[in-house]
Amino acid sequence: AKQPDVLKLVGGIISSYAEIEFRMLQIFNHAKGLADNDLTWFQTRMESARFRVFQDTVEPLFHQAGMAREYEAIANALDKCRRLRNQYAHCLWSTGGALRFFSFEEAAKVPANGPMPYKTTSEQLLTDQLNYFVDLAIVLSECIKTLKGDPLVPGGLESAMARLATPVADYVS
């Protein structure tokens, strides 16, 4: 894999997470009766805390709208994307050989002077992960429309939900 291609994919994954968070903000604001551009949700520090506040706030809304199945799939996909984003946002890449990286969080668990816990990935897996992020952003966008009663793109939610059902790995090995 050429380094610029890999960097574009990783950059796409990290920047796509911002799109996902924006869609989460819109759903959260709808559930709370706030304006779409109200950023109060981001006053909750730490991503994991924001995620819990989001879940606690929007889960009842999805259930009331008859979208419990969609909510469960979305919650799982959000957690997956959060972990993948953090994996790449807090890592260093190997400069030679296979496409490898190590996460600072994983490395912190290794005893001093222990071997670095490298993970191997591939350009194809990075592409699949980026597509998963894009599909989740589409699902969230379509859910916003559904929850607000706006017209949907025909088949948009169903096809994106089907793609989210296909598992994507965190790394090759």
N, C-alpha and C positions, 0 to 999 in steps of 0.2 A: 504494500500500500504506500502511496506517495504521502508524505507528511502533510502537504497543504490540504489534500482531500480529507484526511483524518481530522485535521484541525477544524475544517469547515463543518464536519459532522458533529464533533464534540461541541463546537460553538453553537451549532443549530440546536442541539439538545438543551444546552444551558439556556439559550435565549428563548426557546419554545416553552420552557418552564414559566417564564414571565408571562407569556400569553395564557397559560393554564391558570396561573394565579389571578390574572385579570378576569378571566371567565368565572373563577370561583368568587371573586369580589362581587361581580354582577349578580350571581345567584344569592350570595349572602345578603347583599343590599336589598334585593327583591324580597327575600324572606323577612327582613327587618323593616321593610317599608321605607328604605332610604333611597336617595337619588343614586342613579347608576355610577356617578363619578365620586361618590362619598368614599373617602379613604380611611374611615374610622377603623375598619377591620385591621389595617396595617399598624395600628397603634399597639396591637397585641404583639409583643416581641417574641421572637423565636418561631421558626416555621412550624415546629411540632405543636406548639400552643395554638397558633392560628388554625392549624388543621383541626384540632379538637374543637375549637370554637365554631369553625365552619360545620363540622359534622353535627354537633349538638343543635345548631341553629337550623340547618337545612334538611336534616333527615325527616323531621315531621312534615315539612312542606312536600317533599317527594312522596311520602306515604299518602298524604291527603290527595295528591294529584294522581294516585294510582300508579306511581312510578317506583315502587319499592325495589323491583328487580333491577331497574336501571341504577337506582341509588347504590345498591350493593356493588354492582360492577364498577361504577364510578369511584366509589370509596377505595376499592382494591386497586384500581388503576392509578388513582391519585397517590396512594402510598407507594406503589411501584415507581412512578415517575419521580416522586420526591427522593426515594432512595437512589435511583439512577443519577439524578441531577447532582445529589450530594457526592456520589461516588466520583464523578468527574470534576466537580467544582473544588474538591479537596484532595487532589491527587497529583502525583508527578509521573511523567511518562519515561519509560526506558529509552535511551538514545540509540540502541543498537539491537539488531536481530529482530525477534518477534515483536509484534505490537503489544507491549506490556505496560502496565501502570501499577502503582500502589497507592492505596488510600491512606491519608494521614491517620484517619480514625482507626483503620485496621492495624497500621504500623504501630500506633500507640499501645496496642495490646501485646506487642511482641516484647519479650524481655530485652534489656539493654544488650547490645551487640548480637542480637539474634538475627536470623535471616529476614530480609524484607519480604513481606507477603505479596509478591507480585501476582497480578491477575493478567490473563491473556485475553485479548479481544480480537476482533477482525473488522475490516471495513464493512463487510456485509452485516455483521451484528450491529454495528453503530448505525447503519442505514435503517435496519429493522427497528432499533430503539427510537430513532428520530421519527420514523413513520408512526410509531405507537404514540409518541407525544402529540403529533399532529392530529391523529385520530381522536385522542382524548380531548383536545381543544375543540374539535368539530362536535363531539358528543356534548360537551359543556355548552357550546353555543346553541345547539339545537334544543337542549334542555331549557335554557333560558327562554327561548321562544315558546316552548310548550308550556312552561310555568306561567308565562305572561299571557298566553292565549294568542300569540302571534302566529301567522302562517309559517309552516315548515317547508323546507326543501323536500320534495317527495322522495321518500326512501333514505333521506340523509341520516336521520338518527338510527334507523335500523341497520344500515350498511356500516356505519362507523361503530355501532355497538358490536356487530358481528366481528369486525376486525379487532376490537379490543379483547374479544374472547380468545384470540389466538395468543398464547403465552409468548413472551419475549424474555430471553435469558439476560442475566445481569452481566455475565462474562462467559468466555469460552472455557477457560480452565484457570 
